[in-house]
Amino acid sequence: MHRWQKSVGLAAAALMAVTACGSGSTPSQTSTTTPYPVKIMVGGLSKQIYLPNMLTQQLGYFKEQNLDVTLVDEQSGVGSETMVLAGAVDAGSGSYNHTLELQAQGKLMETVVQLQVAPGEAEMVATAKAGSIKSAADLKGKNLGVTELGSGTHTLTLALLGKAGIPGDQANFIGVGAGDTFIAAMQNGKIDAGMTTEPTISRLIKSGVGQPLVDLRTPASTRAALGGDYPFISIWMATSYVDSHKPVVQRIVNAYVKTLKWISTHSAQEIADKMPADYYAGDKALYVTALAAQKDTFSPDGKMPSSGPQVVADIEAKYIKSMQGKTVDLSKTYTNDFVNAAT
């Protein structure tokens, strides 16, 4: 079974819910009167790595582009890609590497705007196990938490293991989500370590439950750990949708690029002030501190880093079993055309 197919069952209920709304007949793609309806599925709206999605909504930039955008929450990027391929949503927000894995299976999906130039994640180790787990090499044979099997967090962990000389099948991966479920899994001893994002990282540190083992929350630390720039969260769509909806795609990208530029010129406090209160997980000050620490992971312009795709491709080819021996045309996994034309 391919890794992306594992999410089909998990996404089935969401598929029914989304399609029940129906995209139906839509106004002209270039209509200047009726807002054009767009559904974007996000692999965890309250995770800080996905912040540009809700922030774009909160800043009013979708409306400014005459778009009626519905953001659909999903546990991980794996579920989002399934929904995009099924045509239940128009776009998905998840890690860029999914476009490579899908192309290897004959399914074309491409990134149209890159939101992150580094993962904004960290491999956290349970404080109770920190004495025996001091580097990625010590993760051999351990129970490792990921958002979901086949997710971007799974791929990142496999890369860390591989670079430490540990085959991926010599660790036990467990899908534990993020936030409260991840923290509970670590606190209860279900996982020894795990890859997660903010604000979960800072909550683990503050509570004393976990501590960083490998930090990927800045471009510099990511290059040190993975050997180069690793573009992570993006907005991707089925290539067939991009080709047939170019005016709409341009307007979507316009909105995101404006948000990314806004992020680059505002403080973590100012950004947090725009987000829904329930995203703070009960501690806004901690949310702001966490955001300040990883703010540089967000692209300032939405462009794909020039060396990024090849770094991701090399990691996929070396450490992802289903990708070994597969050939991918990287030029078909992303486009900067819409970003370059953004207004």
Buried (B, 14 or more C-beta within 10 A) or exposed (E): EEBBEBBBEBBEEBBEEBBEEEBEEBBEBEEEEEBBBBBBBBBBBBBBBBBBBBBBBBBEBBBEBBBBBBBBBBBBBBBBBBBBBBEBBBBBBBBBBBBBBBBBBEBBBBBBBBBBBBBBBBBBBBBBBBEEBEEBEBBBEBBBBBBBBBBBBBBBBBBBBBBBEBEBEEBEBBBBBBBEBBBBBBBEEBBBBBBBBBBBBBBBBEEEBBBBBBBBBBBEBBBEBBEBBBBBBBBBBBBEBBEEBBEBBBBBBBBBBBBBBBBEEBEBBEBBEBBEEEBBBEBBEBBBBBBBBBBBBBBEBBBBBEEBBEBBBBBBBEBBEBBEEBEBEBEBBBBBBBBEEBE
